[in-house]
Amino acid sequence: MKKQMLKVLMLVCGLLLVVGCSNTSADTKDKDTAAKDGTVTFYVVRHGKTMLNTTDRVQGWSDAVLTPAGEDIVTDAGKGLKDVKFGSAYSSDSGRAIQTADIILKENKKSDGVKLQTDPRFREFNFGSYEGDLNHNMWTDIAKSQGKILEQWQSEGISPKDFANSVAALDKDRVEAGTNWPAEDYATITARLQEGINEVAKKESKKGDHNVLLVSHGLSIGALLDSISPGYKLPDGGLKNASVTKIEYKDGKFTIGDVNDLSYIEKGSKEK
């Protein structure tokens, strides 16, 4: 009887030891995983000036190449960023964003082997049937829909949210099914931007502390900042072409750093 009791006791102790080791192993694995999750610093760059910017036409999902002056400014930004080591690089799938990212990576001296990854979630706002039209026409229609003249509407200002929602509402009566993508409302825009930045941030944080280049668009960068810090006010005149905005991701949270930073352009221009 005593021998049987001893066997049972030894068996129980053995099981407890196995379970304890298993839990310790799991805890260690969780701690190791947490230790590997690093801080990701996004260098978010607005694309360079394009031909449609120059002719003052609506440019959301529609696209145009950079002007010679636009290429020069982006090259200056690239030279200013040449000593920043990027672990990864992303851009929207619009040609102007890809062209901008390619120029910056070409000038970079620390990021050999980094391949650009494109993602449609980082596109500019889609303006539907207004794409390619004169900005003046779209702005006038928005002002009229609010019972105002253009000058009054411009002087009062409008948030990116109200701007997007106004265009989306107007576009419903203009767009023809199958001929164009309907204009996006603000909720649609911010949903795709948040999905994109969250997915990229979580993936990149697994690689430890490093910098990530992200080339996007003026209004979309503004909407991204607004989604991180609701009500965020952009500088007067909006974000400049080739400006740099820093966003840090750590422990599942985003923090806004420098916004509309032109110092990299200035630094690069001195190397000529």
Backbone bond lengths (Angstrom), bond angles and torsions (degrees), N, CA, C in turn:
res aa  C-N    CA-C-N  psi(-1)  N-CA   C-N-CA  omega(-1)  CA-C   N-CA-C  phi
1 M - - - 1.465 - - 1.538 110.82 -
2 K 1.368 113.97 -43.34 1.456 118.64 179.85 1.529 110.89 -64.38
3 K 1.360 115.22 -37.13 1.468 119.12 179.40 1.526 111.05 -63.83
4 Q 1.342 116.34 -40.03 1.468 120.38 179.76 1.534 110.81 -65.76
5 M 1.338 115.55 -42.04 1.461 120.00 178.69 1.532 110.51 -62.06
6 L 1.348 115.06 -39.64 1.458 119.67 179.58 1.522 111.55 -64.55
7 K 1.333 116.35 -40.39 1.464 120.86 177.99 1.524 111.62 -62.70
8 V 1.347 114.96 -43.50 1.479 119.77 179.53 1.513 110.37 -62.72
9 L 1.337 115.65 -43.14 1.459 120.37 -179.24 1.527 111.28 -62.89
10 M 1.330 116.06 -41.94 1.465 120.53 178.85 1.528 111.54 -65.13
11 L 1.330 115.95 -37.44 1.462 120.87 178.68 1.521 111.16 -64.99
12 V 1.346 116.92 -43.78 1.471 121.70 179.53 1.524 110.39 -62.98
13 C 1.340 115.98 -44.07 1.468 120.01 179.42 1.529 111.27 -61.60
14 G 1.344 114.20 -39.86 1.460 118.90 178.73 1.514 112.44 -62.51
15 L 1.336 115.52 -42.99 1.470 120.13 179.05 1.520 111.23 -63.89
16 L 1.339 116.55 -42.11 1.459 120.39 179.50 1.524 110.83 -62.86
17 L 1.319 115.98 -38.02 1.459 120.48 179.08 1.516 111.43 -65.29
18 V 1.329 117.03 -42.24 1.462 121.91 179.21 1.525 110.94 -63.60
19 V 1.353 114.93 -46.42 1.469 119.92 179.95 1.516 110.68 -62.03
20 G 1.348 115.83 -42.24 1.463 120.07 -179.63 1.508 111.62 -62.68
21 C 1.325 116.50 -43.21 1.473 120.46 178.58 1.514 111.30 -64.46
22 S 1.345 114.08 -39.13 1.472 119.01 179.87 1.512 111.15 -62.90
23 N 1.346 116.60 -44.46 1.463 120.96 179.75 1.523 111.19 -64.61
24 T 1.366 114.69 -40.54 1.465 119.14 179.32 1.518 110.30 -62.64
25 S 1.342 115.55 -41.48 1.460 120.71 178.88 1.519 111.33 -62.68
26 A 1.351 116.29 -42.50 1.464 121.15 -179.93 1.516 110.91 -65.42
27 D 1.379 115.39 -42.08 1.463 119.75 179.58 1.525 110.58 -63.38
28 T 1.332 115.37 -42.50 1.463 120.15 179.38 1.514 110.97 -62.86
29 K 1.343 116.02 -41.46 1.456 120.85 179.26 1.515 111.17 -62.43
30 D 1.367 116.32 -42.51 1.463 120.14 179.13 1.520 110.92 -63.46
31 K 1.353 116.07 -41.00 1.456 119.60 -179.96 1.520 110.81 -66.78
32 D 1.342 116.31 -39.99 1.466 120.21 178.44 1.512 110.69 -62.59
33 T 1.359 116.55 -41.00 1.463 121.12 179.56 1.515 110.76 -63.84
34 A 1.353 115.52 -43.91 1.463 120.23 -179.92 1.525 110.14 -63.08
35 A 1.363 116.04 -38.19 1.461 120.11 -178.81 1.522 111.71 -65.41
36 K 1.320 117.07 -29.80 1.458 121.52 -178.34 1.529 112.07 -77.77
37 D 1.320 118.10 -21.69 1.456 120.98 179.68 1.519 109.09 -72.72
38 G 1.329 116.00 110.71 1.456 120.02 -174.49 1.512 113.61 -102.19
39 T 1.319 115.09 -176.26 1.457 122.85 177.03 1.524 108.75 -90.05
40 V 1.315 115.90 128.20 1.462 121.54 179.75 1.524 108.65 -107.81
41 T 1.312 116.51 123.45 1.461 121.21 176.73 1.522 108.98 -106.17
42 F 1.320 115.42 112.91 1.472 121.28 179.39 1.534 109.30 -87.10
43 Y 1.313 115.71 126.60 1.461 122.04 169.17 1.531 105.51 -98.73
44 V 1.321 115.99 98.19 1.463 121.13 -174.77 1.528 108.60 -94.15
45 V 1.326 115.74 116.15 1.469 121.31 -173.97 1.530 109.74 -112.19
46 R 1.325 115.56 133.05 1.463 118.38 171.85 1.532 107.94 -79.48
47 H 1.322 116.58 141.09 1.467 121.03 -179.19 1.525 111.89 -58.49
48 G 1.331 116.31 163.39 1.452 121.59 177.53 1.526 111.80 -73.86
49 K 1.326 115.55 166.98 1.460 121.77 -178.40 1.524 111.03 -65.70
50 T 1.341 115.63 137.77 1.465 121.32 -177.04 1.527 111.58 -113.43
51 M 1.326 114.47 175.54 1.463 120.37 177.87 1.528 111.05 -64.56
52 L 1.336 118.09 -36.00 1.459 120.44 178.71 1.522 111.69 -72.61
53 N 1.346 117.71 -30.87 1.464 120.05 172.18 1.520 109.94 -61.86
54 T 1.337 115.17 -42.22 1.458 120.92 -176.38 1.524 111.67 -66.25
55 T 1.335 116.97 -37.61 1.472 120.68 -179.33 1.520 112.09 -89.50
56 D 1.349 116.20 6.41 1.461 123.18 175.19 1.534 112.61 58.86
57 R 1.322 114.64 46.86 1.461 119.99 178.29 1.533 111.31 -110.77
58 V 1.315 114.63 155.78 1.464 121.55 -177.85 1.529 108.88 -65.49
59 Q 1.329 115.38 125.40 1.451 120.52 -176.27 1.529 109.54 -136.70
60 G 1.314 114.84 95.33 1.450 120.39 176.62 1.508 109.00 -112.80
61 W 1.339 115.09 -92.71 1.464 119.53 174.29 1.525 111.21 -79.48
62 S 1.336 117.53 -20.72 1.465 119.48 173.05 1.522 107.18 -70.30
63 D 1.335 116.70 163.32 1.456 118.22 -168.32 1.519 111.79 -143.26
64 A 1.321 115.38 160.32 1.459 121.91 174.74 1.516 108.26 -156.14
65 V 1.325 116.59 155.99 1.467 120.81 179.52 1.524 110.01 -75.26
66 L 1.328 115.47 162.85 1.458 120.19 176.14 1.523 109.82 -69.53
67 T 1.310 115.72 146.50 1.457 120.61 173.03 1.534 108.36 -74.77
68 P 1.337 118.01 165.29 1.471 119.39 175.32 1.532 111.71 -55.35
69 A 1.342 116.18 -41.54 1.469 119.85 178.25 1.534 110.33 -66.08
70 G 1.341 115.80 -36.67 1.454 120.29 177.93 1.512 111.61 -63.38
71 E 1.332 116.59 -41.34 1.468 120.96 177.39 1.524 110.97 -63.69
72 D 1.327 116.38 -39.73 1.469 120.58 -178.92 1.531 111.23 -62.65
73 I 1.339 116.08 -43.92 1.473 119.99 -178.87 1.523 110.69 -65.72
74 V 1.324 116.57 -41.82 1.467 120.32 179.03 1.530 110.24 -65.75
75 T 1.327 116.86 -37.90 1.469 120.73 176.95 1.525 110.14 -61.65
76 D 1.333 116.33 -41.43 1.462 120.23 176.62 1.533 110.19 -61.57
77 A 1.337 116.02 -43.91 1.474 119.59 178.51 1.523 110.41 -61.60
78 G 1.331 116.05 -41.09 1.458 120.68 178.59 1.520 112.35 -61.64
79 K 1.328 116.32 -41.77 1.458 120.40 177.84 1.530 110.62 -65.78
80 G 1.316 115.48 -37.89 1.462 119.43 178.43 1.522 112.47 -66.90
81 L 1.330 115.86 -27.12 1.473 121.80 -179.61 1.525 112.42 -98.03
82 K 1.321 117.87 7.32 1.470 120.81 -169.20 1.518 113.85 -61.46
83 D 1.334 117.04 -25.89 1.467 119.95 -177.55 1.531 112.85 -98.24
84 V 1.320 116.18 6.40 1.469 120.10 175.49 1.526 107.95 -88.61
85 K 1.298 116.99 119.88 1.467 120.92 -178.88 1.524 109.66 -83.73
86 F 1.327 116.04 116.21 1.462 121.31 178.22 1.521 109.64 -98.20
87 G 1.332 115.40 129.81 1.458 119.80 176.50 1.508 112.02 -81.67
88 S 1.342 115.95 -27.02 1.468 122.35 179.61 1.519 108.81 -151.58
89 A 1.335 115.72 163.30 1.466 120.96 179.07 1.522 110.04 -141.93
90 Y 1.323 115.47 134.66 1.463 121.90 -179.44 1.527 109.34 -133.16
91 S 1.325 115.76 156.74 1.460 121.19 171.22 1.523 107.91 -154.05
92 S 1.316 115.71 167.84 1.460 118.95 169.80 1.528 107.10 -66.83
93 D 1.314 116.63 171.10 1.471 119.19 179.59 1.524 112.20 -89.86
94 S 1.333 117.68 10.01 1.460 121.30 175.64 1.525 109.79 -76.96
95 G 1.327 116.49 141.64 1.460 121.16 -175.48 1.512 113.84 -56.49
96 R 1.340 117.66 -40.01 1.455 120.49 -177.17 1.527 111.72 -66.15
97 A 1.327 117.15 -32.42 1.467 120.94 177.57 1.525 110.57 -74.13
98 I 1.329 116.29 -41.27 1.469 120.88 177.96 1.526 110.15 -62.70
99 Q 1.345 116.22 -45.26 1.465 120.95 179.61 1.523 110.56 -59.86
100 T 1.318 117.05 -42.20 1.468 122.23 179.27 1.527 110.92 -63.43
101 A 1.334 115.95 -47.29 1.470 120.34 -179.22 1.527 111.29 -62.85
102 D 1.323 116.41 -40.74 1.469 120.60 -179.33 1.531 111.38 -62.53
103 I 1.330 116.45 -40.44 1.463 120.43 179.41 1.528 110.15 -65.28
104 I 1.324 116.94 -44.41 1.467 120.88 -179.16 1.527 110.93 -62.91
105 L 1.322 116.89 -43.97 1.463 120.47 179.91 1.530 111.48 -67.07
106 K 1.317 116.29 -34.22 1.474 120.09 178.72 1.522 110.67 -64.16
107 E 1.325 117.08 -37.06 1.461 121.41 -178.66 1.525 112.39 -80.23
108 N 1.323 117.17 -17.01 1.460 121.08 -174.68 1.530 111.53 -74.54
109 K 1.327 115.74 135.91 1.463 121.41 -177.10 1.528 112.88 -100.99
110 K 1.326 116.78 -6.83 1.467 120.49 -173.00 1.524 113.84 -113.28
111 S 1.322 117.37 -2.05 1.466 119.69 -170.36 1.522 112.93 -121.93
112 D 1.305 116.65 41.06 1.465 120.80 178.75 1.525 110.61 -59.84
113 G 1.311 116.06 135.51 1.458 120.00 177.15 1.509 115.35 89.03
114 V 1.327 117.24 -7.20 1.468 120.03 178.58 1.523 109.38 -75.16
115 K 1.310 117.16 123.71 1.459 123.16 -179.66 1.530 110.62 -100.90
116 L 1.303 116.05 134.49 1.452 120.71 179.54 1.527 111.10 -70.79
117 Q 1.333 115.62 133.00 1.464 122.17 175.80 1.527 108.55 -113.22
118 T 1.318 117.18 127.88 1.464 120.38 -178.66 1.524 110.76 -100.13
119 D 1.327 115.29 148.31 1.465 121.17 -176.71 1.533 108.78 -146.32
120 P 1.338 118.56 118.11 1.467 121.07 -178.33 1.526 113.61 -64.20
121 R 1.320 117.63 -16.17 1.468 119.96 -179.68 1.525 112.10 -68.69
122 F 1.338 117.30 -16.48 1.463 120.86 179.66 1.529 112.22 -98.56
123 R 1.332 116.69 16.85 1.472 120.69 176.55 1.530 111.37 -65.79
124 E 1.348 114.18 166.42 1.458 121.20 171.84 1.529 109.58 -71.71
125 F 1.329 117.11 168.76 1.466 121.70 173.82 1.537 108.88 -54.07
126 N 1.316 116.66 145.05 1.467 119.76 172.77 1.530 108.81 -96.14
127 F 1.344 116.47 125.15 1.464 121.85 -176.32 1.522 113.08 -102.03
128 G 1.323 117.13 13.40 1.456 120.72 173.27 1.513 114.08 59.85
129 S 1.330 115.99 -129.09 1.470 121.65 -176.14 1.527 112.80 -69.71
130 Y 1.326 117.51 -10.28 1.470 120.28 177.14 1.531 112.58 -83.93
131 E 1.332 117.20 -9.64 1.459 120.22 -178.93 1.539 110.45 -56.36
132 G 1.312 116.21 128.38 1.462 122.30 178.66 1.518 114.24 84.94
133 D 1.332 117.34 -10.89 1.470 121.34 178.17 1.530 108.93 -76.41
134 L 1.310 116.39 168.26 1.459 119.97 175.40 1.528 109.81 -68.54
135 N 1.317 116.99 138.08 1.464 120.46 176.73 1.531 110.80 -56.23
136 H 1.321 115.56 -37.62 1.469 120.79 -179.24 1.530 111.13 -56.09
137 N 1.324 117.36 -41.33 1.464 120.77 -178.90 1.525 111.55 -66.84
138 M 1.307 116.56 -42.91 1.461 120.10 179.45 1.527 110.68 -66.06
139 W 1.321 116.33 -44.72 1.451 119.91 -179.46 1.535 111.25 -63.03
140 T 1.334 116.03 -40.07 1.468 119.89 179.59 1.526 110.55 -63.01
141 D 1.321 117.00 -41.24 1.469 120.71 179.10 1.523 111.36 -64.21
142 I 1.320 117.06 -38.75 1.469 120.02 178.16 1.520 109.86 -64.70
143 A 1.335 116.55 -45.08 1.463 120.85 -179.76 1.527 110.61 -60.32
144 K 1.330 116.62 -45.63 1.474 120.56 -179.99 1.522 111.45 -61.80
145 S 1.332 116.55 -38.85 1.464 119.73 -179.31 1.522 111.78 -64.74
146 Q 1.329 116.19 -19.23 1.467 121.06 179.11 1.525 111.92 -105.23
147 G 1.348 115.26 10.13 1.459 119.80 177.75 1.515 113.94 70.90
148 K 1.332 116.80 31.39 1.461 120.95 -177.50 1.519 110.29 -128.65
149 I 1.323 115.82 159.14 1.455 119.66 170.95 1.535 107.45 -86.38
150 L 1.328 116.83 160.04 1.449 121.12 -173.77 1.530 112.49 -56.80
151 E 1.314 116.61 -44.77 1.467 120.27 -177.02 1.525 111.00 -61.19
152 Q 1.334 116.47 -40.74 1.464 120.98 179.25 1.531 110.28 -64.78
153 W 1.327 115.34 -45.44 1.467 120.42 -178.85 1.525 110.98 -62.00
154 Q 1.338 116.47 -42.22 1.461 120.35 -179.54 1.522 111.92 -67.37
155 S 1.319 116.95 -37.84 1.470 120.45 -178.20 1.527 111.65 -69.63
156 E 1.324 116.71 -30.87 1.460 120.62 -179.15 1.526 111.97 -79.00
157 G 1.338 115.68 -25.78 1.455 118.99 -179.14 1.523 111.88 79.38
158 I 1.319 116.48 163.19 1.461 121.26 -178.78 1.531 108.44 -152.71
159 S 1.307 115.52 140.83 1.463 119.81 -179.50 1.530 110.07 -77.02
160 P 1.336 117.88 155.70 1.474 120.27 176.17 1.528 111.97 -54.86
161 K 1.322 116.86 -35.48 1.467 120.98 179.96 1.522 110.90 -63.77
162 D 1.330 116.49 -51.00 1.471 120.43 -179.86 1.521 111.29 -66.25
163 F 1.331 115.79 -34.70 1.463 120.85 178.77 1.527 110.27 -62.00
164 A 1.332 116.40 -52.04 1.463 120.84 -179.13 1.520 111.63 -62.01
165 N 1.326 116.56 -43.65 1.466 120.18 -178.36 1.529 111.82 -67.69
166 S 1.332 117.17 -33.77 1.470 120.82 177.97 1.526 110.69 -66.80
167 V 1.326 116.69 -44.12 1.471 120.77 179.11 1.523 110.23 -65.02
168 A 1.336 116.85 -42.64 1.470 120.63 -179.78 1.522 111.18 -61.40
169 A 1.336 116.50 -40.05 1.466 120.36 -179.82 1.523 110.80 -67.44
170 L 1.332 117.47 -43.07 1.465 121.64 179.16 1.525 111.31 -65.48
171 D 1.324 115.51 -38.10 1.465 120.59 -174.75 1.527 112.50 -67.31
172 K 1.317 117.07 -25.61 1.465 120.22 -179.20 1.531 111.84 -58.86
173 D 1.339 116.60 -31.13 1.468 120.75 -179.47 1.526 112.09 -92.48
174 R 1.329 117.12 -1.52 1.461 120.81 -176.57 1.522 113.53 -113.37
175 V 1.306 116.19 -35.53 1.458 120.15 -173.31 1.524 111.69 -73.93
176 E 1.328 116.55 141.02 1.452 122.03 176.17 1.529 108.59 -106.72
177 A 1.311 115.97 131.52 1.457 121.14 -176.73 1.531 111.07 -53.32
178 G 1.309 115.31 129.58 1.452 120.70 176.51 1.516 115.43 85.95
179 T 1.340 118.36 -10.72 1.465 120.64 -178.34 1.525 112.32 -97.25
180 N 1.331 116.80 -20.36 1.457 120.52 -178.47 1.514 109.66 -160.57
181 W 1.325 115.88 156.39 1.456 119.59 172.71 1.521 108.38 -76.42
182 P 1.314 118.78 130.14 1.471 119.87 -179.76 1.520 111.27 -64.16
183 A 1.328 115.94 149.91 1.459 121.20 178.81 1.531 110.35 -59.90
184 E 1.323 115.67 144.50 1.465 120.92 -178.72 1.529 110.90 -87.54
185 D 1.323 116.29 140.61 1.454 118.72 169.72 1.531 108.48 -84.02
186 Y 1.325 116.08 171.09 1.461 120.18 -172.24 1.527 112.60 -65.61
187 A 1.316 117.02 -36.42 1.468 120.41 -179.95 1.528 110.78 -62.62
188 T 1.321 116.51 -40.08 1.470 121.17 178.67 1.526 110.76 -65.14
189 I 1.322 115.26 -43.03 1.466 120.76 -178.69 1.530 111.09 -63.89
190 T 1.329 116.36 -51.45 1.469 119.44 -176.86 1.522 111.72 -66.91
191 A 1.327 117.42 -30.27 1.467 120.25 179.39 1.525 110.46 -63.66
192 R 1.347 116.66 -44.99 1.475 118.80 -178.77 1.522 111.17 -70.91
193 L 1.327 116.85 -37.29 1.463 120.30 179.22 1.528 110.93 -65.01
194 Q 1.330 116.57 -44.73 1.458 120.54 179.48 1.527 111.28 -64.73
195 E 1.308 115.80 -41.37 1.462 119.86 178.54 1.523 110.28 -60.56
196 G 1.325 115.71 -44.30 1.458 120.81 -178.58 1.522 112.59 -65.07
197 I 1.335 117.63 -50.43 1.461 120.81 -176.30 1.522 111.10 -67.64
198 N 1.330 117.58 -36.43 1.466 120.45 178.68 1.525 111.37 -65.74
199 E 1.324 115.85 -44.25 1.461 119.85 -179.51 1.527 111.58 -63.65
200 V 1.326 115.92 -45.62 1.457 120.37 -179.59 1.532 110.59 -65.43
201 A 1.324 117.09 -44.42 1.465 121.31 -177.90 1.530 111.62 -61.08
202 K 1.315 117.00 -45.04 1.465 120.80 -179.65 1.524 110.75 -64.52
203 K 1.325 115.78 -42.04 1.468 119.91 179.76 1.523 111.24 -65.37
204 E 1.330 116.28 -46.16 1.460 120.24 -176.67 1.525 112.29 -70.23
205 S 1.323 118.07 -30.53 1.469 120.62 -178.90 1.523 111.73 -65.16
206 K 1.328 116.76 -23.44 1.466 120.78 178.15 1.529 111.61 -67.77
207 K 1.324 116.43 -15.05 1.465 121.00 -178.34 1.527 112.46 -91.83
208 G 1.336 116.88 0.78 1.459 120.54 -177.49 1.519 112.26 91.33
209 D 1.320 116.48 -171.84 1.466 121.26 -178.50 1.524 110.35 -67.05
210 H 1.329 116.82 127.07 1.462 119.83 174.10 1.524 110.77 -170.46
211 N 1.337 114.70 172.52 1.464 122.26 -178.89 1.523 110.23 -102.29
212 V 1.332 115.30 146.56 1.460 121.66 179.07 1.527 109.11 -128.94
213 L 1.319 116.77 128.14 1.461 121.86 174.28 1.522 108.81 -85.32
214 L 1.329 116.66 131.78 1.464 121.52 176.91 1.528 108.32 -135.94
215 V 1.324 116.98 115.09 1.464 121.11 179.00 1.525 108.72 -103.22
216 S 1.334 115.09 123.54 1.467 120.28 -178.62 1.534 108.95 -138.15
217 H 1.317 117.24 -145.04 1.461 122.67 -168.95 1.525 110.75 -132.92
218 G 1.326 115.86 156.24 1.453 121.49 -172.51 1.511 115.95 -52.34
219 L 1.333 116.48 -57.04 1.465 119.38 -178.14 1.527 111.60 -68.44
220 S 1.317 116.69 -36.90 1.463 119.76 -179.03 1.527 111.64 -67.87
221 I 1.320 117.27 -38.11 1.457 119.53 175.89 1.522 109.57 -64.07
222 G 1.330 116.27 -41.00 1.459 120.10 177.29 1.524 111.90 -61.49
223 A 1.335 116.29 -41.72 1.467 120.37 178.98 1.522 110.92 -66.69
224 L 1.321 116.41 -34.88 1.461 121.18 177.63 1.529 110.12 -64.32
225 L 1.320 116.62 -43.76 1.465 120.56 177.41 1.524 111.08 -63.32
226 D 1.331 116.00 -39.17 1.459 121.05 179.54 1.531 111.35 -66.24
227 S 1.332 116.86 -32.66 1.465 119.89 179.10 1.531 111.33 -73.68
228 I 1.331 116.59 -26.66 1.465 121.27 177.24 1.526 110.47 -80.78
229 S 1.331 115.28 -43.40 1.460 121.73 179.88 1.527 108.41 -129.94
230 P 1.342 117.53 89.22 1.473 121.93 -175.36 1.523 112.93 -49.52
231 G 1.335 114.85 130.54 1.452 120.46 -179.85 1.515 113.81 85.62
232 Y 1.345 115.84 9.36 1.465 119.47 -178.41 1.528 110.20 -57.95
233 K 1.316 115.97 130.71 1.463 121.20 -177.71 1.527 110.23 -98.77
234 L 1.308 115.69 121.95 1.467 120.91 178.70 1.529 110.71 -75.93
235 P 1.328 117.51 159.34 1.467 120.11 176.18 1.528 110.37 -60.48
236 D 1.316 117.21 151.75 1.460 120.65 176.48 1.527 109.90 -56.48
237 G 1.321 116.00 132.71 1.457 120.08 -178.37 1.513 113.33 89.17
238 G 1.342 117.00 -4.40 1.461 120.53 177.53 1.518 113.08 78.16
239 L 1.314 115.49 -170.91 1.457 121.99 -178.52 1.526 110.42 -82.28
240 K 1.308 117.01 133.96 1.455 121.71 -178.11 1.531 111.07 -79.89
241 N 1.333 115.06 154.22 1.464 119.92 176.18 1.527 110.21 -59.44
242 A 1.326 115.79 134.88 1.469 124.38 178.81 1.527 113.73 68.96
243 S 1.334 116.94 10.33 1.468 119.59 175.29 1.521 109.76 -71.65
244 V 1.332 115.91 157.40 1.464 121.90 -178.74 1.529 109.91 -115.27
245 T 1.312 115.21 130.54 1.464 121.94 175.32 1.526 107.89 -122.22
246 K 1.315 116.81 129.67 1.463 120.37 -177.67 1.527 111.44 -101.10
247 I 1.327 114.07 133.98 1.460 121.72 175.08 1.520 107.53 -130.01
248 E 1.322 116.63 128.20 1.467 121.09 -179.30 1.523 110.58 -106.68
249 Y 1.316 115.25 137.52 1.471 121.50 177.45 1.522 108.82 -118.02
250 K 1.335 115.80 122.20 1.456 120.80 -179.73 1.526 109.48 -150.21
251 D 1.312 115.53 131.12 1.467 121.67 177.78 1.529 112.18 52.92
252 G 1.336 115.56 39.74 1.457 119.90 175.93 1.517 115.35 80.75
253 K 1.328 117.75 6.17 1.461 120.50 -178.01 1.530 110.71 -124.40
254 F 1.338 115.35 146.59 1.457 122.06 177.92 1.531 109.83 -102.99
255 T 1.322 115.70 140.80 1.461 121.80 176.10 1.525 108.94 -129.81
256 I 1.327 116.60 132.46 1.463 121.59 -179.68 1.519 109.72 -84.89
257 G 1.337 116.04 130.06 1.465 121.18 176.80 1.517 110.69 -104.89
258 D 1.323 117.09 -131.72 1.470 121.24 178.36 1.524 110.20 -64.09
259 V 1.324 115.81 140.89 1.462 121.47 179.77 1.529 109.51 -124.50
260 N 1.336 115.63 135.68 1.467 121.24 177.42 1.533 111.47 59.17
261 D 1.318 116.19 39.66 1.459 122.38 -177.56 1.536 109.74 -75.67
262 L 1.322 115.89 120.33 1.466 121.86 -179.58 1.530 111.97 -104.37
263 S 1.329 116.68 4.41 1.472 119.89 -175.31 1.528 112.50 -65.72
264 Y 1.345 116.76 -29.59 1.470 118.83 179.68 1.532 110.77 -68.91
265 I 1.336 116.16 -36.51 1.464 120.57 175.97 1.526 109.39 -64.07
266 E 1.320 115.98 -46.06 1.473 121.27 -179.19 1.524 110.93 -62.46
267 K 1.330 115.92 -42.61 1.468 120.52 179.62 1.524 110.67 -63.84
268 G 1.333 116.50 -44.60 1.456 120.48 -179.14 1.509 113.40 -67.36
269 S 1.317 116.77 -32.76 1.473 120.47 -177.96 1.524 111.80 -67.80
270 K 1.314 116.56 -22.86 1.469 120.55 -179.28 1.524 112.70 -77.65
271 E 1.333 116.12 -10.23 1.465 119.49 -178.53 1.519 112.78 -86.09
272 K 1.311 117.22 -4.00 1.471 120.42 -178.40 1.526 110.55 -71.22
